[in-house]
Amino acid sequence: MASKTNQNEMLGAGVIKKHLPLFIQLFLSGLGRAGFIFIPVVLTLFLLFLTNCRKESVSNWSKRDSTAVFEEIEKWRDTFDFSSFFNAMRPLSVFSGLNSQDSISYTGDSLIKIYHLIQTQDTVSLLYHRDSLAFLVETDTLCDVEYEDYATHTISIFKCDTVWIVKYQKNPPDTIWRLATAEKKPFTTGEFGKVYAWSAPRKLRLEKQGGEYQLEKFGGLTVSLPAPESAPGILYVVLETPGISDTWDKTRVDSLIDSDSLFSVGVNESLTVSIKSEDADTVIKLYYFFVWAGKEKVNITNGARIGQGKIVFENSGIKHIDIEVLPSQNLFYPNSSYSSTIWSILVRVR
């Protein structure tokens, strides 16, 4: 994490600046010296353009404003830190069988598939952070921030003690290879690794009050690996305590919310988390569901497309509930690319 000194550079900060619209720039350059008398008319049109358009602006912005914003954000670093999620362990003891996908091959290469998966854990080697600032024109007292943690090199380790070894053969006129032999063998190496990158941006809104900027609203975040179109889809998440329930979809997770509107749960009160995924195929594309609330990631898989489990918080404050969906393709096939979907929902523990 970058230090407080020289924050605009160290934190990858960016400030939105206002520029003269391109069509006016071109018009002025085309006038030349001969068209000098028309410049007042152009400026009048330009002022009318600004009056009728909502734009991000730096009209009353100064470096003191950006410094004040960074100082306020710094107070929330621990609350919004997302890196610790990746270091939490997923204890498992799950077994995989062979399915119809495993019975054929288009290359003839032998297949290695994990039979007994013991645990997985991700390690972030280099963590980065950046803030992008935008001051709003309507009041000159609001600042929207895109607050982003990201890493370009994260390693996921899959520990196992037994694997499937599947071999294929092709008999003419077949154009594909079909299963010849399949056997389980001890895996002495004990683990496989996959490398992937991730980015976790969230929205913040600050308001200037008495010369200081204070955080007024913030959002959760969603992460889709390797990309939204190829990651498992989450339909909704339900948080529930006795007598109270709240349903979240993707648009709500990303939206700004003030701290007084957070879902509330008591210290050591049982909170039920339910997850429903989007996809329909339950034969090959099995999903595994995990929830993390500050300790280890708990396996709450309750079906091929449903996750449900209970968590508790031991301390008060604003906390994360992090939901993760991992395809079985990711968990059991060492040669497949890394894939997952993560939702992080903020709640208040009282």
Secondary structure as UniProt FT lines:
FT   TURN            5..6
FT   HELIX           7..10
FT   TURN            11..12
FT   STRAND          14..15
FT   HELIX           22..31
FT   HELIX           33..38
FT   HELIX           39..52
FT   TURN            59..60
FT   HELIX           63..74
FT   TURN            75..76
FT   HELIX           77..80
FT   HELIX           84..87
FT   STRAND          89..95
FT   HELIX           100..103
FT   STRAND          104..105
FT   STRAND          111..124
FT   STRAND          128..136
FT   TURN            137..139
FT   STRAND          142..169
FT   TURN            172..173
FT   STRAND          177..186
FT   STRAND          191..209
FT   TURN            210..211
FT   STRAND          212..218
FT   STRAND          221..225
FT   TURN            228..230
FT   STRAND          234..241
FT   TURN            242..243
FT   STRAND          244..248
FT   HELIX           250..254
FT   STRAND          257..258
FT   HELIX           259..261
FT   STRAND          263..265
FT   TURN            267..268
FT   STRAND          271..277
FT   STRAND          287..292
FT   STRAND          298..299
FT   STRAND          306..311
FT   STRAND          317..327
FT   HELIX           328..332
FT   TURN            334..335
FT   STRAND          340..349
//
